[in-house]
Amino acid sequence: MSEINASDYDRLSGYSGSGQLREAGPFVKVFISGQQRTDQEISKMHAIYSDLWKSSDVEEKYLFRNQTKVNFIILFIKKIRELKEKRGREYDELTYFSWTPDEDEYPAGAKCAYIVAGVLLDENYKPIPEKHLKEEEQPRTALIHFKNAGIKCGPFVEFLGRISDKAKELNPLSNNPDFEVSVVTPRRFITEVTIGKRPSNFGEKDVFDYKLVKQLPDDKVSGDDGVMKRCMKWVDPFDEQFNLSKTIGQKGSSDFKPDNKNPTFEDTNSKESDIEIKDNDFELGI
């Protein structure tokens, strides 16, 4: 087993728990339905392709729907800070965004949130293929993301605490203790997401509950084709999809306004292959 040199993975250090999100990108958003709809059961998890939101073809627009449990391998955890302000009765407008929330000054009312993204697996921990790729792209496993904001933030912070506790039980794979806890440990497991309840001023609300359920073989995390090195291939697409710093002001006050540009995503990883998990071993090719 090869030891992970923390200095080789500096770009991952900001994606490990230490907005209006740009939806165009490889990571499909998972959400919990708050009301019953024709194709959505209440309090179930769904994932809709952003560019097919208005499609009448249910099989086309959903990556999955009406799920009570979702399994995935974490690739990224990113803490952000944002402020949304009311713009009439119809919607909230994102007026402040920070990609580095622990470093920037921020206006009153701005709140932290966590984006967690990764590789989608089925109930048997087998990869679920991405079904909407360009013709020239090779097959790969579907990628998803969860946004933990507001009342959903608390359960995710609790999950980060459990990751820290788990790190104490494991033999380290890297040469840096802090890096091991915040960056390596979340990627050493398959994570299960279910729907929990948390009290609020408006009654109980649905939240994402996270649980580490299956440890991956060490060499499939730290090896030449392991999760850590595969993560590095997705840093730029992740940034492109979720970092709104270029379109939303990030320092000072809520006077910052978004510009009128429509953010776009250019797929720089069109030759990524698939990921296969076996009972006692798996080969990575995200």
C-alpha positions in Angstrom: 0.0 0.0 0.0 1.4 3.4 -0.9 1.3 6.2 1.6 -0.5 9.4 0.7 1.8 12.4 0.6 -0.5 15.3 1.8 1.5 17.8 -0.3 0.5 16.1 -3.5 -3.1 16.8 -2.8 -3.1 20.4 -1.8 -6.0 21.1 -4.1 -8.3 18.7 -2.2 -7.6 20.4 1.2 -10.4 22.9 0.6 -13.0 20.3 -0.1 -13.3 18.6 3.3 -15.7 20.1 5.8 -13.1 22.4 7.4 -26.2 29.3 -3.2 -27.9 29.4 -5.5 -25.7 26.8 -7.0 -24.6 26.7 -10.6 -26.6 23.7 -11.7 -25.1 23.1 -15.1 -22.4 20.5 -14.4 -21.7 16.8 -13.9 -22.9 16.7 -10.2 -26.7 16.2 -10.2 -28.5 17.8 -7.2 -30.3 15.5 -4.8 -33.3 17.1 -3.0 -36.2 16.1 -0.7 -39.7 16.8 -1.9 -41.7 19.0 0.4 -45.0 18.3 -1.1 -46.8 15.6 -3.0 -46.5 15.9 -6.8 -47.6 13.7 -9.7 -44.1 12.1 -10.1 -42.7 12.8 -6.6 -43.7 11.3 -3.3 -43.5 13.6 -0.3 -40.4 13.3 1.9 -38.5 11.2 -0.6 -35.2 11.9 -2.3 -35.0 12.8 -6.0 -32.3 13.9 -8.5 -33.4 15.8 -11.6 -31.0 16.8 -14.5 -31.0 20.6 -14.4 -31.4 21.1 -18.1 -34.3 18.7 -18.2 -36.3 20.1 -15.3 -39.3 21.0 -17.4 -39.3 17.8 -19.4 -42.6 15.8 -19.4 -40.6 12.6 -19.8 -40.1 11.2 -16.3 -37.5 8.6 -17.3 -35.5 11.3 -19.2 -35.4 14.0 -16.6 -34.8 12.0 -13.4 -31.5 10.4 -12.5 -33.6 8.8 -9.7 -36.7 9.6 -7.8 -38.8 8.5 -4.7 -35.8 7.1 -2.8 -35.5 6.8 0.9 -31.8 5.8 0.9 -28.9 6.9 -1.4 -25.4 5.4 -1.4 -22.4 7.2 -2.7 -18.6 7.6 -2.4 -17.6 11.1 -1.2 -15.4 13.0 -3.6 -15.7 16.5 -2.3 -16.9 18.4 0.8 -17.0 22.2 0.5 -18.0 24.8 3.0 -19.4 28.0 1.6 -21.2 31.1 2.9 -24.1 32.8 1.2 -26.9 35.3 1.7 -30.2 35.2 0.0 -32.6 38.2 0.1 -36.3 38.4 -0.7 -37.1 39.7 -4.2 -40.9 39.9 -4.1 -43.0 36.9 -3.1 -41.8 34.5 -5.8 -38.2 33.9 -5.1 -35.0 34.7 -3.1 -32.0 36.3 -4.8 -28.5 35.3 -4.0 -26.7 38.5 -3.2 -23.5 37.3 -1.4 -21.3 34.3 -1.9 -18.0 33.2 -0.4 -15.9 30.2 -1.5 -13.5 30.7 1.4 -16.0 31.4 4.3 -13.4 31.1 7.1 -11.2 33.8 5.6 -13.6 36.4 4.2 -15.6 39.2 5.9 -19.3 38.8 5.4 -22.5 40.7 5.7 -25.0 40.2 8.5 -27.3 37.4 7.9 -24.9 35.4 5.6 -24.9 31.7 6.6 -22.6 28.8 6.0 -23.6 25.7 4.1 -21.9 22.5 3.0 -21.8 21.0 -0.5 -21.0 17.3 -0.5 -20.6 15.5 -3.9 -19.6 12.1 -5.1 -20.1 8.9 -7.0 -23.7 7.4 -7.0 -24.1 3.7 -6.1 -27.1 1.4 -5.9 -28.4 -0.5 -2.8 -25.8 -3.3 -3.5 -23.0 -0.7 -3.7 -22.8 -1.2 -7.5 -22.2 1.9 -9.7 -25.2 3.5 -11.3 -24.2 4.7 -14.8 -24.7 8.2 -16.0 -27.4 8.0 -18.7 -27.0 11.5 -20.2 -23.6 11.9 -21.8 -22.5 13.3 -25.1 -22.0 10.8 -27.9 -18.3 11.2 -27.8 -18.0 10.6 -24.1 -17.1 7.3 -22.5 -19.5 5.8 -19.9 -19.0 6.6 -16.3 -20.8 6.4 -13.0 -23.4 9.1 -12.3 -22.2 12.0 -10.0 -24.5 13.6 -7.4 -24.4 16.4 -4.8 -26.2 17.4 -1.7 -26.5 20.9 -0.4 -26.7 21.2 3.4 -27.9 24.6 4.3 -30.2 26.0 7.0 -31.6 23.2 9.2 -29.8 20.6 7.0 -26.5 22.0 8.1 -26.6 20.7 11.7 -26.9 17.0 10.8 -24.0 17.3 8.4 -21.8 19.0 10.9 -22.6 16.1 13.3 -21.6 13.7 10.5 -18.2 15.5 10.2 -17.7 14.9 13.9 -18.4 11.2 13.4 -15.8 11.1 10.6 -13.2 12.6 13.0 -14.0 9.9 15.6 -13.7 7.2 13.0 -10.3 8.5 11.9 -9.0 7.7 15.3 -9.8 4.0 14.9 -8.1 3.6 11.5 -4.5 3.2 10.5 -3.6 6.4 8.7 -3.0 6.4 4.9 -1.2 9.7 4.8 1.7 11.5 6.4 -0.3 14.4 7.9 -2.8 13.8 10.8 -5.0 16.8 10.1 -5.1 16.0 6.4 -5.9 12.4 7.3 -9.0 13.4 9.2 -10.4 16.1 7.0 -9.5 14.9 3.5 -8.6 11.2 3.5 -11.1 9.6 6.0 -14.3 10.8 4.2 -13.1 9.1 1.0 -12.3 5.8 2.7 -16.0 4.8 3.0 -19.3 4.3 1.2 -21.7 6.8 2.7 -25.4 6.2 3.1 -27.9 9.0 3.1 -31.4 8.7 4.5 -34.1 11.2 5.5 -34.3 12.4 9.1 -36.4 14.9 11.0 -35.3 18.0 12.8 -37.5 20.4 14.8 -37.9 24.0 13.6 -40.0 27.1 14.3 -42.3 25.8 11.7 -42.6 22.2 12.8 -40.5 19.2 11.9 -38.4 19.5 8.7 -36.8 16.8 6.5 -33.0 16.7 6.5 -30.3 14.5 5.1 -28.8 12.0 7.6 -25.4 10.7 6.7 -23.8 7.4 7.8 -20.5 5.7 7.0 -21.5 2.1 6.0 -18.7 0.3 4.2 -15.0 0.8 4.3 -13.1 0.7 1.0 -9.9 -1.3 0.6 -6.9 0.9 1.5 -5.2 0.5 -1.8 -8.4 1.6 -3.6 -8.2 4.9 -1.7 -4.4 5.6 -1.8 -3.2 3.7 -4.8 -2.3 4.9 -8.2 -5.9 4.5 -9.4 -7.5 5.2 -6.0 -10.2 7.6 -4.9 -7.7 10.3 -3.9 -6.1 10.5 -7.4 -9.4 10.2 -9.1 -10.7 13.2 -7.1 -8.0 15.4 -8.5 -9.4 14.9 -12.0 -12.7 16.4 -10.9 -11.5 19.5 -8.9 -11.9 21.9 -11.9 -15.4 20.7 -12.9 -16.5 20.9 -9.3 -15.1 24.5 -9.0 -16.7 25.4 -12.3 -20.1 24.2 -11.1 -20.2 25.5 -7.6 -17.8 28.4 -7.2 -20.0 31.5 -7.7 -17.3 34.0 -6.6 -16.9 35.3 -10.2 -20.6 36.1 -10.6 -21.5 37.0 -7.0 -19.6 39.6 -4.9 -17.9 38.0 -1.9 -16.6 40.6 0.5 -18.1 43.5 2.4 -21.9 43.8 2.5 -25.1 42.6 0.9 -24.9 45.5 -1.5 -23.1 43.0 -3.8 -25.3 42.0 -6.7 -24.9 39.1 -9.1 -24.1 40.0 -12.7 -26.4 39.0 -15.5 -24.2 36.3 -17.1 -25.6 32.8 -17.2 -22.9 30.5 -15.8 -21.9 27.6 -18.0 -20.1 24.3 -17.5 -17.6 22.9 -20.0 -17.0 19.2 -19.5 -13.2 18.9 -19.3 -13.4 15.2 -18.3 -15.1 13.7 -21.3 -12.8 10.7 -21.3 -13.5 9.5 -17.8 -14.4 5.8 -17.5 -16.6 3.9 -15.1 -16.2 2.7 -11.5 -16.8 -0.9 -10.6 -17.2 -2.2 -7.0 -17.0 -5.9 -6.2 -17.7 -7.7 -2.9 -14.2 -7.8 -1.6 -12.4 -5.5 -4.0 -13.1 -2.8 -6.7 -11.5 -1.1 -9.5 -11.7 2.6 -9.8 -12.1 4.5 -13.1 -14.2 7.5 -12.2 
